[in-house]
Amino acid sequence: MKKLFIGFVFGICVCAAFSFSKSAYEVKDVTAEVNKVSNLVIFTESKPVKDYEKLGTVNLSFFSFKNGAKYSVILPRLIDLAKEKYPNANGLIYNIADESAEVIMMK
């Protein structure tokens, strides 16, 4: 009985040691930290590593800020649209080319 108990305790200690030893994620040259604006995590021309669910897409209308508007003008408008249409969202994946954004909920 003592040997079984000692083996059990030893097993738990070994498991605990391995769990604190090294992170499973490797930091690479393309690893970055993104900004959070109005409680939304903003990914520009990138995607989160963490699992997420796509809630929808927001676009600027034809008569909006299109045709060369600055990022600092476009992004706040996309954030407003995203919060209006998807209040539970916690992130945006912004696509510069077509001035749209995927609205996401990270898990």
Wavefront OBJ file of the C-alpha trace (Angstrom):
o trace
v 0.000 0.000 0.000
v 2.847 2.381 0.855
v 4.562 1.652 -2.482
v 1.361 2.435 -4.353
v 0.940 5.714 -2.484
v 4.594 6.713 -3.016
v 4.296 5.864 -6.733
v 1.139 7.949 -7.001
v 2.758 10.960 -5.309
v 5.872 10.574 -7.478
v 3.706 10.485 -10.620
v 1.909 13.677 -9.637
v 5.244 15.414 -8.967
v 6.645 14.371 -12.354
v 3.493 15.574 -14.146
v 3.652 18.902 -12.313
v 7.330 19.348 -13.216
v 6.646 18.750 -16.924
v 3.692 21.107 -16.965
v 5.833 24.011 -15.722
v 8.941 23.215 -17.756
v 8.366 24.707 -21.250
v 5.564 26.429 -23.062
v 4.003 24.533 -25.975
v 3.989 27.673 -28.138
v 7.220 28.721 -29.806
v 7.829 32.441 -30.315
v 8.822 33.080 -33.932
v 9.872 36.089 -36.016
v 6.237 36.668 -36.974
v 4.930 36.541 -33.394
v 3.561 39.888 -32.206
v 1.321 41.546 -29.661
v -1.644 43.431 -31.091
v -3.430 46.565 -29.926
v -6.776 46.692 -28.207
v -9.088 49.528 -29.262
v -12.513 50.076 -27.698
v -12.321 46.620 -26.060
v -11.708 44.909 -29.422
v -8.423 43.209 -30.220
v -7.352 44.483 -33.668
v -5.498 42.207 -36.091
v -4.348 44.048 -39.225
v -3.524 41.734 -42.128
v -2.965 38.933 -39.602
v -4.924 36.308 -37.691
v -4.961 35.271 -34.041
v -3.179 32.103 -32.953
v -5.931 31.449 -30.443
v -9.093 29.683 -31.672
v -11.873 32.033 -32.716
v -15.334 32.043 -34.239
v -16.169 34.348 -37.150
v -19.338 36.279 -36.339
v -19.575 38.217 -39.588
v -18.003 40.913 -41.744
v -18.298 44.683 -41.690
v -17.591 46.812 -44.767
v -17.505 50.485 -45.427
v -20.315 51.527 -47.708
v -19.658 52.863 -51.200
v -20.223 56.441 -50.047
v -18.151 56.091 -46.910
v -14.417 56.665 -46.389
v -13.194 54.529 -49.307
v -10.650 55.480 -51.932
v -7.481 56.198 -50.015
v -8.732 57.207 -46.592
v -6.279 56.880 -43.742
v -6.143 53.869 -41.443
v -6.811 56.201 -38.502
v -10.104 57.243 -40.129
v -11.245 53.848 -41.427
v -10.537 51.728 -38.344
v -12.738 53.666 -35.884
v -15.652 53.474 -38.323
v -15.209 49.700 -38.740
v -15.052 49.328 -34.954
v -18.302 51.296 -34.568
v -20.023 49.132 -37.206
v -18.743 45.934 -35.595
v -19.910 46.931 -32.108
v -23.292 47.937 -33.488
v -23.895 44.703 -35.436
v -22.069 42.258 -33.107
v -22.073 43.562 -29.517
v -20.521 40.349 -28.144
v -17.466 40.505 -30.423
v -14.026 40.816 -28.894
v -11.854 41.190 -31.996
v -11.492 42.356 -35.583
v -9.343 41.041 -38.406
v -8.867 44.128 -40.578
v -8.217 43.682 -44.308
v -6.534 46.780 -45.713
v -7.084 45.849 -49.373
v -10.877 46.051 -49.331
v -11.327 48.137 -46.183
v -13.365 45.471 -44.440
v -13.016 43.502 -41.240
v -13.992 40.064 -40.024
v -15.689 40.361 -36.665
v -14.612 37.567 -34.332
v -15.198 36.079 -30.899
v -12.032 34.511 -29.496
v -12.565 31.380 -27.439
l 1 2 3 4 5 6 7 8 9 10 11 12 13 14 15 16 17 18 19 20 21 22 23 24 25 26 27 28 29 30 31 32 33 34 35 36 37 38 39 40 41 42 43 44 45 46 47 48 49 50 51 52 53 54 55 56 57 58 59 60 61 62 63 64 65 66 67 68 69 70 71 72 73 74 75 76 77 78 79 80 81 82 83 84 85 86 87 88 89 90 91 92 93 94 95 96 97 98 99 100 101 102 103 104 105 106 107
